[in-house]
Amino acid sequence: MGQPINVHTKVDSFDFESIGARKMISGDRVVGDKNDLMRMLLSFANLREKERVLFISQMNEFLLASPTLRRRIIEKWRDVADGIEEGAV
């Protein structure tokens, strides 16, 4: 396993490679990089308080879920995201 993440670590000196963030790989495809991670963190930082609470709640549910339940949660998130992209929500 990689090194524990210190919340006080400066972003510019953080070793993203230690957590696999330089190129995050799923199977045989690259799914993200350091820039994607920074964009996600900035998106989170720009959420309103109620949105942050919802995000953290959903993330905790995901992190504590079994692999089977995680797949269902991901499926649910994709359905919601697809609905947003199509203008349904």
Residue pairs with C-beta under 8 A, 6 or more apart in sequence:
2 18
2 19
2 20
3 15
3 18
3 19
5 14
5 19
11 38
16 22
16 34
16 37
21 32
21 33
21 34
21 37
22 33
22 34
23 30
23 32
23 33
24 30
24 31
24 32
24 33
24 36
25 31
44 52
44 55
47 55
58 73
58 77
61 73
62 70
62 73
65 73
80 89
83 89
